Structures are given as C-alpha cells and as structure tokens.
Amino acid sequence: NGLDDLRNGIIRHVDDKSFGEDPLRVLRAAQFAARFGFIIAPETKKIMQKMDLSTLSSERIYGELQKAMLKSKKPSIFFEVLREVNQLDIWFPELKNLIGCEQNAFYHPEGDVWNHTMEVIDNAALVKNDTSNPEFFMMAALSHDLGKFLSCEIDSDGVAHSYQHEIIGIDEARRFVSRLTNNVAINKYVCDMVKNHMRPHVAFNNKSRIKRTNQMFDESINALDLIKLAFVDSSNRRNLAEVIDENKFLTDRLNIYVKRIIEPEVLGKDLIALGIKPGPVFSTILKEAHKKHLSFV
C-alpha cells in the first residue's frame, strides 16, 4: 500500500530487518519529513528509537542535515523528529541542552530556547537564498543561542537571563560544528555570527551612533548576513512593528557603512610614500587610520 502512503503523506518502512540495518535511515526519515511535510508511521518511529547512530560517520550525518536545512521549508521538523525518537544525544547534544532552557517570556513568548531556535531556523529558511552562503547562514541560525544553556540564570523575580550568551556560545558553536564537519570556513563563519548576533539588537535599542554601527559591520564576517540573522532572531516577537523598525534602522546604517567603506582611506602605499618603513608602527598607524575612516561621516 505504498501508493496510499504517498497520497496520505506517510513515511513507513518496508521491512523491519532491512530498515534497521542502516542507522542513517533515522536521519533520512527525519529529513524526508521536513522536506515533504510527511508524518512518520508510529511503527517506523519505534524502530528509529532503537537504532545506534554512534557508528555513523560525520560526513553521512552532515549530508542528511544539509538536505534538511537547505531543501525544506520547515527544517525544524527534522530536529523535532529526532527529539521525538530520542536521537539527539550523540550528534546534537548542544541542541538537546536547549530543551527546557528558560528565557525571558516578555521577549520570548514562544517558550524555551529549543522552541526559539526551531522558530529561528524556520524563519532563516525563508531568507537563506538572500544571504552570501545559505548553508553557512542556516548553520549560524541553528547555533546562535547555544550559549544560553551555560549562561542562563533565574533572578529573584523568577525571570530568566542569559547574559553574555553570545560570547559563551562561541566555544559551544565551534564544538558543535566541528563534530559535524571539518570545513574550516563554516566554523569560522558560524563562530563569528554567534559572537556578533546580539550587537544589531543592542545598536537598535540604544540608537547607536553611526561610528558604532560602522565598527560593528566592519568587524562582522558578513554585514548583510548579520542583519538577516538579527531579523530572523526577532521575527516571532510580540511587537512586529518594532522588528520592522529594527530591520529598517540596520539596513539604513548598512547603506551608510557601504558608502563609507568604498571611499579612499590611508593605505600602506601612502605610508611608504611618506617614508615610513613597514613594521609594528606601520601596522598600528594603518589600524588607527582605518578606525578614523569609519568614524568620519
């Protein structure tokens, strides 16, 4: 009755023995569910719960993850399936830690950090093709709040806070990504985005000066992607008008930065023309000149 299952949107294994022979099928079933919006039959889930994923290579795991993240409209389904069949422990322990990790309900009506992360990656899937690298961007969205598990504190009023989670989360993100892939470029991008992802929110809330936002964009691995990450991080908050205002503020400031950065600035050749020889002082002068360049508006 396979055709009936296809028509009804059901993923069901064909044979108990053969299905259980390759544990990668746990992730394949999860990514099919995410990509096609199908549900997985209860009897198939029972087998998935018993399969050992520790024997799999990181390359095979990451291959299924890529498909779920890049080919589905709701990649959260992939992780929700793995959570349901209790298969997050071996390859995604940092994500499992987010389950039940509290947040400030005023800013996060969606609930714990797991729910927030799932909403963020679904939001990210909608804009990923407008970024410099959809794969890198999706991994950054998935990893952006991993530090909240280690930084969460509950104050005397019972309100959760995760101060400095973006800094604490850098090592968590590095460990998480390194387990899945040895791609140095992805790791560098994700760690940079995790480190900087709160800065756009702070800049908007404080109505930071142009000098400050210029510096923020200049220190980011990709300024436009950073704005996109800030947008998907905020999109499910109560005040949608504020989310739109924040995105406009950041976009306007990025335009100012782009115009500034293409203007002529002091370069090494200019210092050499003045008779300054390359060396430690040479580098210091260039760095200071660049800071002045960003400050001039």
N, C-alpha and C positions, 0 to 999 in steps of 0.2 A: 504493500500500500504506500510505496514511496511517493507516487504522484499526489496522493491525497495529502501527505505530509507537506509536500511542496506548496500545494494550493492553500493549506491551512497555516503555513508559516511555522512548521515544527521541525526541529533538528532532532533526529533519532538515529542511534547507531543501528547497524545491520546485524552484527553478530557479537555476542558478549566476549568471546575469546579473542577474536581478531582486533576488536576495538581496544581492548586493554593491553595489547602488545606494544603500542607506541604511546607513551605518556604525552607526547606533543599534541595528541588529539584533544587533550584538555584545553589547551590554549587555542587550538584551531576551532573547536566548537564555540569557544567564547568569542573569538573574532568574527566567526560567521554570524553569530547572534547580533554582534554590534554592527556589522556591515549591512546585513539584510533585514534587521529588525525581527528576526525569528525568535521563538522561545525554544528552550531545550527540554526534551521529554524527561519526566521525572526519573524513569529507569536509567536513562543515559547519565543524568546527574549523579545517581548513586554510584555508578562505576567511576565517574570522574573523581569523586571524593576519595576513592581508594588508591588512585594511581600515584606513583612516586616520581616527582618531577626532578629530583636531585641528579638523576643520571643524564639529563639533557645538557647539551652544550649551550653556552650563552648565545652563540650565533643563531641557533634554532629558535630560542626563546625570543630574541630580539626581532627575528624575522616575522614572527606572528604579531608581536607588539607593533611593529611598523605598519602592518596591514590594518590593524585595529585603529591606530591613531591617524593614519593618512587616508584610509578608504571608507571610513564610516562617518555618518552624520552625528552619531552619539557614541563616541569612544568610551564613555562611562559604562556602557553596557558590558564591555569586555571585562572591566575590573569588578563590576557588580556580580557577574557570573562567577569569577574566580573567588570572590568573597563568599558567595553562597555555597560553593563546593569546598570551601576551606583550603584553597590552594594559593594563598598569598605569602605564606611563611618563607618559602625557600628563595624565591626570586624577587619578591616585592615586600620585604619586611618593613621598610620605611613607610610604605603606604599603609600597611596594616596598622602601624602605630597611630595613624591619624584617626582611626575609628574610636569614637568616644572622646577624642581630644577636644575639650571645650573651647568656645570662642565667645567674644562679647556679642550677646544676642542683639544689641542695638544695631551693630554694624553687620551682623551675620545672622539674619533671621532663618537662613537655610539650615542652621544646626552646627554640627561638629565639623572639624577640619576635613574629614573624609567627604562629607556632603559638599562642602565648599569646593574642594579640589575636583570632584566629579562635575560640578556645575561649570567650573572654570575650563576644564578640558573640552566640554561640550560647546562652550562659548568660543573657545580657541579654534575648534574645528570649523567654525563659520567664517573665520577671518584668516586662517592659516595661509591661504594662497595669495594673500596680500602682503606677506612677510618675505624677508630675504631668503629664508630657508624653512619651509613648512615642517620638515622633520625636526629640526633643531628647536623651532618655536614650540611645537607640541610637547617635546621633552621638557622644555623650560616651564611650560604651563603645568605639567604634571608634577614637577619638582619644586615649584616656587615656595610652598609653605611647609616643606619637610621639617624645617627647624622649629615649628610650633610645638611639636611633641616634646622637645627637650627644654623649651623656654616657657612653657605655659605655667602661669601662677594664678591662683584664685585669691582675690583681695578680701578684705574683711566684710565687704558687702556681697560677696559671692559672685563677683564679676571676674571673668577670665581675661587675662592679659598675656601677651606673648612678646614682651619687649626684646628687641634685638634678634628676633627670629630669623631675619634675613641674613644676619652675619653668622649666627649659629648654624643656619641651614646650608651654608656653603659646603662644609665637610660632609654633611648628610647627602647632599646632592651629588657630590663627587663620588662618594662611596656607592650610591645607588646607580649612577650612570656607568661607573667602571665595572660593576657586576654584569651589566648587560652588553656593553660594547667597549672595545679598546680604541674607539675613534676619539682621538685627542681633541679634534675640532669641536665635536659635540660637547664634550666635557667642559672645554673652555667657555663655550657659548652659554651653556646651562648655568655654570657657576657664576658667570658674570651677570646674567639676568636675575638669578636668585639674589645675589648681593645687592643689586640696584633696584629691585622691583618695588620697594616702598618709596623710593625717592620721588617719583612723579606724584604720588598721593600727597606727600609732605609739601612738595613745591606748590601744588594747587591749594592746599589748605592754608598755607602760610602766605599765599600770593607772593612767592619769592621773586626777587629782583631778576632782571634779565641776565645779569652776570652769573647768578647762581644756576639758572636753568641752562645757560650756555655750558657751564662747567659740568653739569650733570650729563648732558648729551655727549659732551666731548669724552667723558670717562666711560661711557657705555659702549659695549661691543657693537651695538646697532641701535641708534637712537629711535628710529621709526618702530622697530620691533618692541622696544621698551614701552613706547606709548601704547602699542597694541596689547601688550601684556597687562599694562595698567587698566586698560579698558575692559578686557575680559575678566580681570580680577574683580572689577567693581560692578559688572553688568547686572548682577542679581540683587543688588541692594535695594532698600525700600524706596529711596529717593532717586528715581530715574533721571529727573531733571538735573540733579547735581552730577550724575555720571556724565551726562551730555555736556554740561558746563566744563567739567574737568577735562574731557577729551578735546574740547574746543580750545581751552586755555593751553594745553600741552601742544596741540597742533600749531597754534599761532606762535608759540615760543620756539617750536622746532623750525618753523619758517624763518624766524629771526636768526637762529643759530646757523642755518644753512647759508643764508646770505652773508653772515659774518665770516664764516669759515672759508669762503671762496675769495675773500678779499686778501690782498697781498699782506704778508707778515714777514718778520725778520727770519731769515734762513741762515744756514751755515755759510753759504757763499757770501752773504753780506758781512758776516763777521770776519771772514778771511780777507775780504776786500779792505776791511778796516785795520788789517794787520794782526788780528787775534788768531793765535795758533790753536788748533784742536787740542782739547784736554779737558780736565774736570771743570774748569771755569767756563770753558766753551759751552759745555752741556748745561751748566747752571744758567748761563745767560739765555740760551735758547728756550729753556723751560720757563723762565721768568717772562721772556718776551711773548711766549705763547699765552701765558696767563693774562698779560696786559692786552693782548689781541682779543681774547674772549671777553674781557671786561669793557672794551671800548664799544659804545653803542651810539 
